[in-house]
Amino acid sequence: MNYSHGERLVISNTKIQPPLKIGIGILGLGIIGSEFANSLLTQTSSLREKTETDITISKVLIRNKKKRRSVNLPGDIFTTTGLDVINDPNTNIVVELLGGTDPAFDLVRKALLLRIPVITANKELVAKHGEELQKIADTNEVDFLYEAAVGGGIPLIATVKRGLAGTKIEIIKAIINGTTNYILSEMSKSKIDFDVALQKAQDLGYAEPDPTNDINGNDAAFKLSILSNLAFNAPIHTENIYTEGITKITLNDFQYADELGYAIKLLAIAKRSPLGSIDIRVHPALVNKSAPLAKVNGVLNAIEITGDLIGEVMFSGEGAGSKPTTNSILSDLIEIAQNLKSNNKPHSFPSKKIDYSLYSIDQIEIRYYIRLLVSDKPGMMAKITQVLGNQNISIASVVQRENTMIERVAEIVLMTHKSMEKKLFEAIQDLDKLEGVREIATVIRLEE
């Protein structure tokens, strides 16, 4: 987006005075921005009851003034210059709904420097720059809230920050991308290929025209970074999270998984390892059909949290969409408005992070599902078993079938016992070189 940032930036250290009415500056008026703006217009009485002040829209940043809008606002409220929103004298809270980091980071940073509280639904911004922006907010004693950045309408941020503040969180295991969960659910339920399921998701508006961040796992990694930073009080950056998408999963894998008693989900996992480091990763996983996460389908999200005082709890609900996201934005807005009305300082949280080491994915020990295409001839299974045995990997079960599409080719599915990741993929490399192995089609971890 080619928004103009504008030029004027005036920083003041004067004490914040409680406003008689609160003006909301909105950065971005896409699907979520429009839903949010309409909610402000239609819920004036409800918001007044909850905040004891009038909530109005001061200024709105848009890209194209000629575009027809679904929000009934006067024309002079729109601008194509970001600082017009921040510098407007009637703006008391900025709500950033641009997405991405440019120009969102610069504009949010400037708002916080001006001691204007900020609400954002931008998971990429929070994952990449949240630590810096939070420090600016703390220094200037203003709120920087982002409930809508993770889990859509599920109140995860508030829960981790406050509801679970008394427990030591040990494990986060989550389905936090509605697009990929819908695609995988459709592949399983409707017996359709990945490309067909993706197109269906796009037709229904569940997937963006460019779904790369979703299907490659990046979106889930952004959200896991945010949750893990809060849960473990650790500076965990997205680029350090092992991330693997769903593009290699095929209909065959769902058929075998179903027979073996598993569902396939894109999981975001963060857990404390026995040695005190953090094991953090995003990848497809086999999940036992009896497990709660296996039953989370469609665009729903779900997050399992395990703590020393609470045991295991799960939160589930709509993780995306304009209405659930707007609900989270309004929750943050009401909190800030109440703070401004009462001249309260924002809640403070530990600013000193614990510098945990990250547990290398090479060292994890779990079970694996391996699907291979091999020449259908005597002795192949013995050769495969020997290669795996050389890396101390034992086989728990084997399924072998003739491939009806390719003559004299068999499809073999192996389920291993727990093995070290590094050893498993060394064995995969050796199998790939083995005469008679046509293809290592899929390798999926099993999360117990």
ABEGO torsion letter per residue (X at the ends): XBBBAEABBBBBABBBBBBABBBBBBBEBBAAAAAAAAAAAAAAAAAAAAAGBBBBBABBBBABAABBBABBBBAAABBABAAAAAABAABABBBBAAEEAOAAAAAAAAAAAAGBBBBBABAAAAAAAAAAAAAAAAAAGBBBBAAAABGEABBAAAAAAAAAAABBBABBBBBABAAAAAAAAAAAAAGBBAAAAAAAAAAAGABBABAAAAAAGAAAAAAAAAAAAAAAGBBBBAAABBBBBAAABBAAAAAAAAAAGBBBBBBBBBBBBAAGBBBBBBBBBBBBAABAAAABBEABBBBBBBBAAAEBBBBBEBABEAAAAAAAAAAAAAAAAAAAAAGBBBBBBBABBBBBBBBBAAABBBBBBBBBBBBBBBGAAAAAAAAAAAAGBBBABBBBBBBAABBGBBBBBBBBBBBBAAAAAAAAAAAAABBGBABBABBBBBBX
